[in-house]
Amino acid sequence: MTILSVAVLALTACTEPNNHTVKILAHRGNASTGSEFTTDENSLDALRRAQEGGFAGIEFDVHITADDQLVIHHDNKIAPGLTCQGSTFDEIRAHKLPFGNQIPTLREWLEQAKKTPEIKQLLEIKSHKAEGREAELIRKSLEIIRELDMVEQMYMLSFKTETVDEVLRQEPNMRVVLNSSSLHHSLTPAEVKERGYHAVSYNINVILNHPQWIDEFHANGTETFLWMVNTPYLYNLAKEFGFTWVTTDFYDEIIK
């Protein structure tokens, strides 16, 4: 018996099956067709495709540049000698991604996202080494979100509790999500509730090692995101055990 099979048996023992409809979150927009990437992740093209694809939510990643502009890209490094956090906006904007898209600004993304208010937007605050930069990123992001009247459409998420706490300090009404892929440093359902977090986005390995948490999260009103879910097997497992959301790169693959 495989390790995954053992873990699934543990889930079965600790969780009451609930074959409900799980919401699907487009990871960095919808950049794939079938099992292949066909546009650039975190691009306006990927966002528009997700808007047209029936997703309940769209996740994207935000950095603050050397000259205090907010840009959307997953990694800090873009190309040799070019980074989101160490380069200027003009330098970043001149770069073309593999499928020919430019790196968008947060404002461009949200102005497009606002056209489909029923689709939730999940803004991941990327880690910054320089002190105070994440707090500034949060402040500037919230300025745009409030200006566009999009607080109700947004979630903000981070892998760091101190960053999630800073979001709530600056905007108590923001839905916040704690990300984690750590088997030993993920907050328990009680700790998440105590800190006032709205949701957790836990890697499959975290949940498989703490299967009893699923029902506990649901009992205290915490939304649950499962990632990454790129196979029909994991998608069906998430539905069976009642996760609120699944995060996927390959929508076409999981709904087969």
C-alpha positions as CSV (number, residue, x, y, z in Angstrom):
1,M,0.0,0.0,0.0
2,T,1.4,3.4,-0.9
3,I,1.9,6.3,1.5
4,L,-0.9,8.2,-0.3
5,S,-3.3,5.3,0.1
6,V,-2.6,5.0,3.8
7,A,-3.2,8.8,4.2
8,V,-6.5,8.6,2.3
9,L,-7.6,5.8,4.6
10,A,-6.8,8.1,7.5
11,L,-8.9,10.8,5.9
12,T,-11.8,8.4,5.6
13,A,-11.5,7.5,9.3
14,C,-11.4,11.1,10.5
15,T,-13.7,12.9,8.2
16,E,-17.3,12.5,7.4
17,P,-17.6,12.4,3.6
18,N,-19.4,15.4,2.1
19,N,-19.8,15.1,-1.7
20,H,-20.5,18.8,-2.2
21,T,-19.6,21.3,-5.0
22,V,-16.1,22.6,-4.4
23,K,-15.1,26.0,-5.7
24,I,-12.2,26.1,-8.2
25,L,-9.4,28.7,-7.9
26,A,-7.3,29.5,-11.0
27,H,-3.7,29.4,-9.9
28,R,-2.0,32.5,-11.3
29,G,-4.9,32.9,-13.7
30,N,-5.9,30.3,-16.3
31,A,-2.7,29.8,-18.3
32,S,-3.2,26.2,-19.5
33,T,-5.1,24.3,-22.1
34,G,-5.4,20.6,-21.3
35,S,-2.1,19.7,-19.6
36,E,0.0,22.4,-21.4
37,F,0.7,26.0,-20.6
38,T,-0.6,28.1,-23.5
39,T,-0.1,31.6,-22.1
40,D,1.9,33.3,-19.4
41,E,0.9,32.8,-15.8
42,N,0.0,36.0,-13.9
43,S,-0.7,37.8,-17.2
44,L,-3.7,39.8,-18.2
45,D,-4.4,37.2,-20.8
46,A,-4.4,34.5,-18.1
47,L,-6.8,36.6,-16.0
48,R,-9.2,37.2,-18.9
49,R,-9.2,33.5,-19.7
50,A,-10.0,32.7,-16.1
51,Q,-12.9,35.2,-16.2
52,E,-14.3,33.5,-19.2
53,G,-13.7,30.0,-17.8
54,G,-16.2,29.7,-15.0
55,F,-13.8,29.9,-12.1
56,A,-15.0,31.0,-8.7
57,G,-11.7,32.7,-7.9
58,I,-8.4,33.7,-9.3
59,E,-5.0,33.8,-7.4
60,F,-2.1,36.0,-8.3
61,D,1.2,37.2,-6.9
62,V,2.2,40.8,-6.1
63,H,5.7,42.4,-5.6
64,I,6.7,46.0,-5.0
65,T,9.4,47.3,-7.3
66,A,12.5,49.4,-6.5
67,D,10.5,52.5,-7.4
68,D,7.4,51.5,-5.4
69,Q,5.2,50.2,-8.2
70,L,3.0,47.1,-7.7
71,V,3.6,44.3,-10.3
72,I,2.2,40.8,-10.7
73,H,4.7,38.0,-11.2
74,H,5.3,34.8,-9.3
75,D,9.1,34.7,-8.7
76,N,11.1,37.8,-7.7
77,K,13.6,36.9,-10.5
78,I,12.3,37.6,-14.0
79,A,15.4,37.3,-16.1
80,P,19.2,37.6,-15.7
81,G,19.7,41.0,-14.1
82,L,16.0,41.7,-13.8
83,T,13.9,41.3,-10.6
84,C,10.5,42.4,-9.5
85,Q,11.8,43.9,-6.2
86,G,15.2,45.2,-7.3
87,S,14.4,46.7,-10.7
88,T,12.4,49.7,-11.8
89,F,9.0,49.5,-13.3
90,D,10.2,50.8,-16.7
91,E,12.9,48.0,-16.7
92,I,10.3,45.4,-15.8
93,R,7.7,46.7,-18.3
94,A,10.2,46.4,-21.2
95,H,10.5,42.7,-20.6
96,K,8.4,40.3,-22.6
97,L,7.3,37.0,-21.0
98,P,7.7,33.7,-23.0
99,F,4.2,34.0,-24.7
100,G,4.7,37.7,-25.4
101,N,2.8,39.3,-22.6
102,Q,4.0,42.1,-20.4
103,I,4.1,41.9,-16.7
104,P,1.0,43.7,-15.5
105,T,0.5,46.1,-12.7
106,L,-1.9,45.4,-9.8
107,R,-4.1,48.3,-11.0
108,E,-4.4,46.9,-14.5
109,W,-5.3,43.5,-13.1
110,L,-7.9,44.8,-10.7
111,E,-9.5,47.1,-13.2
112,Q,-10.1,44.0,-15.4
113,A,-11.1,41.8,-12.4
114,K,-13.7,44.4,-11.3
115,K,-15.7,43.6,-14.5
116,T,-16.6,40.2,-13.0
117,P,-17.4,41.0,-9.3
118,E,-18.7,37.5,-8.7
119,I,-15.2,36.0,-9.2
120,K,-13.1,36.4,-6.0
121,Q,-9.6,37.7,-6.3
122,L,-6.8,36.3,-4.1
123,L,-3.8,38.5,-3.8
124,E,-0.7,36.7,-2.6
125,I,1.8,39.0,-0.9
126,K,5.2,37.8,-2.0
127,S,8.0,37.7,0.6
128,H,10.4,40.7,0.5
129,K,13.8,40.6,2.3
130,A,14.0,44.4,2.8
131,E,12.4,45.4,6.1
132,G,9.0,47.2,5.7
133,R,8.5,46.4,2.1
134,E,5.6,44.0,2.6
135,A,3.8,46.4,4.9
136,E,4.3,49.1,2.1
137,L,3.0,46.6,-0.5
138,I,-0.1,46.0,1.6
139,R,-0.7,49.7,2.1
140,K,-0.4,50.5,-1.6
141,S,-2.5,47.5,-2.5
142,L,-5.3,48.5,-0.1
143,E,-5.3,52.0,-1.6
144,I,-6.1,50.6,-5.0
145,I,-8.6,48.0,-3.6
146,R,-10.5,50.7,-1.7
147,E,-10.4,53.2,-4.6
148,L,-12.0,50.5,-6.8
149,D,-14.4,49.5,-4.1
150,M,-13.3,45.9,-4.2
151,V,-12.8,44.9,-0.6
152,E,-15.7,42.5,-0.7
153,Q,-14.2,40.8,-3.8
154,M,-10.8,40.3,-2.4
155,Y,-8.8,37.9,-0.2
156,M,-5.1,38.6,0.7
157,L,-2.8,35.8,1.6
158,S,0.7,35.0,2.7
159,F,2.9,32.2,4.0
160,K,3.9,34.3,6.9
161,T,1.6,34.9,9.9
162,E,3.2,38.3,10.6
163,T,2.2,39.4,7.1
164,V,-1.3,38.2,7.4
165,D,-1.5,40.0,10.8
166,E,-0.3,43.2,9.1
167,V,-3.1,43.0,6.5
168,L,-5.7,42.8,9.3
169,R,-4.0,45.6,11.1
170,Q,-4.4,47.9,8.1
171,E,-7.8,46.6,7.0
172,P,-9.8,44.6,9.6
173,N,-12.5,43.8,7.0
174,M,-10.2,42.1,4.6
175,R,-10.6,38.3,4.2
176,V,-7.1,36.8,4.9
177,V,-5.7,33.4,4.1
178,L,-2.7,31.7,5.7
179,N,-0.7,29.6,3.2
180,S,1.4,26.6,4.4
181,S,3.3,23.7,3.0
182,S,5.0,22.9,6.3
183,L,4.1,19.6,8.1
184,H,5.2,20.9,11.5
185,H,4.5,24.7,11.4
186,S,1.0,25.0,10.1
187,L,-1.5,26.6,12.5
188,T,-4.1,24.4,14.0
189,P,-7.8,25.2,13.5
190,A,-8.0,26.7,17.0
191,E,-5.0,28.9,16.4
192,V,-6.4,30.1,13.0
193,K,-9.7,31.0,14.7
194,E,-8.0,32.8,17.5
195,R,-6.0,35.0,15.1
196,G,-9.1,35.9,13.2
197,Y,-8.0,34.4,9.9
198,H,-10.8,33.7,7.4
199,A,-9.2,30.8,5.6
200,V,-6.2,28.5,5.2
201,S,-4.6,27.3,2.0
202,Y,-2.7,24.1,3.0
203,N,-0.7,21.9,0.8
204,I,-2.0,18.3,0.4
205,N,0.9,17.0,2.5
206,V,-0.2,19.1,5.5
207,I,-3.8,17.9,5.3
208,L,-2.8,14.2,4.8
209,N,-0.8,14.5,8.1
210,H,-3.6,16.3,10.0
211,P,-6.8,14.8,8.5
212,Q,-8.8,15.6,11.6
213,W,-8.3,19.3,10.9
214,I,-10.8,19.3,8.0
215,D,-13.9,19.0,10.1
216,E,-12.4,21.3,12.8
217,F,-11.8,24.1,10.3
218,H,-15.3,23.7,9.0
219,A,-16.8,23.7,12.5
220,N,-15.2,27.0,13.4
221,G,-16.2,28.7,10.1
222,T,-12.8,28.6,8.4
223,E,-12.7,28.2,4.6
224,T,-10.3,25.6,3.3
225,F,-8.2,25.7,0.2
226,L,-6.4,22.6,-1.0
227,W,-3.3,22.9,-3.2
228,M,-2.1,21.8,-5.6
229,V,-4.9,19.9,-7.2
230,N,-3.8,19.0,-10.7
231,T,-5.4,15.5,-11.1
232,P,-9.0,14.3,-11.1
233,Y,-8.1,12.0,-8.2
234,L,-7.2,14.8,-5.9
235,Y,-10.1,17.0,-7.1
236,N,-12.6,14.2,-6.3
237,L,-11.0,13.6,-3.0
238,A,-11.3,17.3,-2.1
239,K,-15.0,17.2,-3.1
240,E,-15.7,14.1,-1.1
241,F,-14.2,15.5,2.1
242,G,-15.8,18.9,1.8
243,F,-13.0,21.4,1.1
244,T,-14.3,24.8,0.3
245,W,-11.8,25.4,-2.6
246,V,-9.3,23.6,-4.7
247,T,-6.3,25.5,-6.3
248,T,-5.3,24.2,-9.8
249,D,-3.0,24.9,-12.7
250,F,-4.9,22.5,-15.0
251,Y,-8.6,23.0,-14.9
252,D,-9.2,20.9,-18.1
253,E,-7.4,18.0,-16.5
254,I,-9.1,17.9,-13.1
255,I,-12.7,18.0,-14.4
256,K,-12.3,15.1,-16.8
